[in-house]
């Protein structure tokens, strides 16, 4: 399997545009890189402090990677329907009641996205007046990801709303291929 097949979720495909699959893939790869970088910088920070020669700039790197991973991950999770909305409530319903709940949930998420864009941008602009130590980098570098994340969350929410209203939100999911492989392999091993 190609890496794209492993990273892209095929669940609820009827709510997604194929044209945005590359963006989901890029966000997932970026999440992995950010989390790996965060782990590496924390480890390096601990090691350098333990040996008595701390690199103070590692704390800046660690906090930046952590904050970016949170907001990039939130955008990716929105596309994958893994975050920011109540699946248990909507999946228990069918027909018109499900349609209404799905639309309301996504409108709330859209409101959150607009809040991230508006207030995140305001914080970003104000961040040019404060600086991080020891590098002297404007704190706006931390806040830049917040409105961008809001734009991505809004885009993915609109994608789901349009496709859900067009195709319906209630679609049976195809069986997982990976689960079928595990059962088949286990059955083969159990045979004499």
C-alpha atoms as one frame of an Amber mdcrd trajectory, in Angstrom:
protein
   0.000   0.000   0.000   1.127   3.522  -0.709   1.567   5.904   2.210  -1.449
   7.900   1.030  -3.653   4.812   1.328  -2.489   4.293   4.893  -2.897   7.906
   6.009  -6.172   8.831   4.288  -9.326   7.696   6.056 -11.908   6.205   3.718
 -14.638   6.367   6.359 -17.502   8.719   5.430 -16.112   9.134   1.927 -19.464
  10.533   0.769 -18.747  13.693   2.823 -15.363  14.386   1.223 -14.133  15.866
  -2.029 -11.317  13.910  -3.627  -9.664  17.212  -4.522  -8.887  17.836  -0.838
  -7.325  14.427  -0.180  -3.863  15.846  -0.853  -4.443  18.438   1.881  -5.472
  15.779   4.406  -2.393  13.747   3.478  -0.133  16.797   3.856  -1.671  17.622
   7.252  -1.197  14.064   8.475   2.444  14.020   7.385   2.986  17.441   8.949
   1.416  16.199  12.207   3.843  13.289  12.252   6.824  15.542  11.595   5.730
  18.022  14.277   5.166  15.304  16.885   8.511  13.676  16.067  10.262  17.042
  16.255   8.556  17.815  19.558   9.668  14.494  21.041  13.194  14.988  19.743
  13.467  18.527  21.123  12.154  17.486  24.554  14.687  14.652  24.654  17.517
  16.960  23.601  16.430  19.516  26.214  16.526  16.888  28.961  19.907  15.547
  27.836  21.548  18.975  27.575  20.240  19.999  31.014  21.381  16.706  32.542
  24.937  17.102  31.262  25.032  20.666  32.605  25.041  22.539  29.262  21.408
  23.495  28.553  20.435  24.843  25.154  17.850  27.454  26.114  16.543  27.844
  22.570  15.211  24.258  22.727  12.337  25.429  24.920  11.236  27.802  22.182
  11.450  25.062  19.573   9.531  22.643  21.801   6.690  25.061  22.508   6.417
  26.038  18.836   6.276  22.413  17.670   3.729  21.570  20.364   1.397  24.472
  19.521   1.642  23.859  15.776   0.964  20.132  16.255  -2.187  20.908  18.236
  -3.707  23.197  15.621  -2.597  21.199  12.562  -3.925  18.059  14.258  -7.247
  19.743  14.976  -7.654  20.649  11.305  -6.730  17.117  10.202  -9.110  15.603
  12.749 -11.933  17.792  11.450 -11.457  16.444   7.918 -11.382  12.886   9.264
 -14.491  13.432  11.438 -12.458  12.415  14.474 -12.826  15.595  16.461 -14.952
  18.634  17.253 -18.383  17.119  16.853 -20.598  14.650  18.672 -20.746  11.499
  16.562 -22.545   9.378  19.118 -25.611  11.619  19.082 -25.902  11.973  15.321
 -25.069   8.358  14.450 -27.869   7.120  16.713 -30.399   8.997  14.564 -31.782
   8.524  11.067 -33.714  10.565   8.549 -34.708  14.166   9.142 -33.653  14.230
  12.792 -30.137  13.128  11.856 -29.963  15.717   9.081 -30.945  18.483  11.507
 -28.457  17.391  14.188 -25.615  16.972  11.673 -26.229  20.444  10.250 -26.439
  22.044  13.722 -23.232  20.339  14.853 -21.366  21.491  11.769 -22.712  25.034
  12.106 -21.345  25.114  15.658 -17.966  23.860  14.389 -18.101  26.527  11.673
 -18.677  29.123  14.395 -15.614  27.825  16.247 -13.622  28.045  13.005 -14.643
  31.672  12.509 -13.684  32.380  16.137 -10.252  30.856  15.546  -9.824  32.951
  12.421 -10.991  36.238  13.960  -9.406  36.056  17.407  -6.384  34.126  16.205
  -5.618  36.841  13.683  -6.032  39.554  16.338  -3.619  37.703  18.642  -1.224
  37.227  15.744  -1.139  40.989  15.093  -0.702  41.784  18.790   2.080  39.204
  18.980   4.467  41.498  17.139   4.704  43.603  20.302   6.010  40.743  22.485
   9.155  38.730  21.983  10.337  35.268  22.959  13.543  34.835  24.872  16.359
  34.111  24.223  15.893  34.437  20.450  13.934  37.694  20.353  11.462  36.194
  17.864   8.049  37.902  17.904   5.495  35.804  19.761   3.327  36.195  16.666
   5.261  33.219  15.264   3.366  31.047  17.751  -0.007  32.572  16.918   0.281
  32.348  13.126  -1.069  28.789  13.045  -4.324  29.651  14.855  -6.123  31.550
  12.047  -4.703  29.133   9.470  -6.144  26.235  11.442  -9.479  28.067  11.573
  -9.467  28.442   7.783  -8.791  24.717   7.329 -11.438  23.715   9.881 -13.929
  25.998   8.133 -13.046  24.569   4.721 -13.452  20.981   5.904 -16.707  21.787
   7.696 -18.155  23.445   4.599 -17.028  20.420   2.571 -18.954  18.128   4.934
 -22.020  20.363   4.996 -22.250  20.628   1.209 -21.677  16.927   0.637 -23.925
  15.919   3.532 -26.797  18.021   2.248 -26.190  16.757  -1.283 -25.538  13.047
  -0.545 -27.078  12.631   2.900 -25.176  12.153   6.140 -26.442   8.633   6.828
 -24.476   6.134   4.758 -23.506   2.619   5.813 -19.750   2.231   6.087 -18.007
  -0.487   4.074 -16.293  -3.178   6.151 -12.680  -2.552   7.136 -10.255  -4.366
   4.851  -7.564  -4.625   7.535  -9.938  -6.409   9.924 -10.831  -8.952   7.236
  -7.139  -9.709   6.722  -6.583 -10.335  10.420  -9.506 -12.725  10.638  -8.442
 -14.561   7.504  -4.858 -14.933   8.739  -6.054 -16.118  12.154  -8.394 -18.627
  10.558  -5.613 -19.942   8.360  -3.339 -20.454  11.375  -6.106 -22.253  13.264
  -6.537 -24.857  10.528  -4.503 -28.106  10.904
